[in-house]
């Protein structure tokens, strides 16, 4: 999960955005979830990829051992 963008931040972000919304159908859930995904600015993805790159470098420098991200 440390290297997976979805587990690192995306699922938590989408979950927080969909919290307290009532849906009338599974299709409505899918459509709203995709709207939330598409509304995320490209800059956010770039920032998260940069953070992931730093984390991967830290893991390499730590000999492959687990590294706690700040």
C-alpha positions as CSV (number, residue, x, y, z in Angstrom):
1,X,0.0,0.0,0.0
2,X,2.9,2.4,0.5
3,X,3.5,2.5,-3.2
4,X,-0.1,2.5,-4.4
5,X,-1.5,5.9,-5.2
6,X,-5.0,4.8,-4.4
7,X,-4.1,3.5,-0.9
8,X,-1.8,6.5,-0.2
9,X,-4.4,9.2,-0.6
10,X,-7.0,8.8,-3.3
11,X,-9.4,6.4,-1.6
12,X,-9.4,8.5,1.6
13,X,-10.0,11.7,-0.5
14,X,-12.9,10.2,-2.4
15,X,-14.4,8.8,0.7
16,X,-14.3,12.2,2.4
17,X,-15.9,13.8,-0.6
18,X,-18.7,11.3,-0.8
19,X,-19.4,11.3,2.9
20,X,-23.0,12.1,3.9
21,X,-24.3,12.0,0.4
22,X,-27.5,9.9,-0.1
23,X,-27.6,8.0,-3.4
24,X,-30.7,6.5,-5.0
25,X,-29.0,3.9,-7.1
26,X,-25.6,2.2,-7.7
27,X,-25.3,4.0,-11.0
28,X,-25.6,7.3,-9.1
29,X,-22.8,6.3,-6.8
30,X,-20.6,5.4,-9.8
31,X,-21.4,8.7,-11.6
32,X,-20.8,10.8,-8.5
33,X,-17.5,9.0,-7.7
34,X,-16.3,9.7,-11.2
35,X,-17.2,13.3,-10.9
36,X,-15.2,13.6,-7.7
37,X,-12.3,11.9,-9.4
38,X,-12.4,14.2,-12.4
39,X,-12.6,17.3,-10.2
40,X,-9.2,16.6,-8.6
41,X,-6.8,19.2,-10.0
42,X,-3.8,17.9,-12.0
43,X,-1.5,19.7,-9.6
44,X,-2.7,17.4,-6.8
45,X,-1.7,14.3,-8.7
46,X,1.7,15.9,-9.5
47,X,2.2,16.7,-5.8
48,X,1.3,13.2,-4.8
49,X,3.6,11.6,-7.4
50,X,6.4,13.8,-6.1
51,X,5.7,12.7,-2.6
52,X,5.7,9.1,-3.7
53,X,9.0,9.5,-5.5
54,X,10.6,10.9,-2.3
55,X,9.1,8.0,-0.3
56,X,10.5,5.4,-2.8
57,X,13.9,7.1,-2.6
58,X,13.7,6.9,1.2
59,X,12.9,3.2,1.1
60,X,15.9,2.6,-1.3
61,X,18.2,4.6,1.1
62,X,16.9,2.5,4.0
63,X,17.9,-0.7,2.3
64,X,14.3,-1.6,1.3
65,X,13.0,-1.6,4.9
66,X,9.8,0.1,5.9
67,X,9.9,3.9,6.1
68,X,7.4,5.9,8.0
69,X,6.3,8.9,6.0
70,X,5.9,12.2,7.8
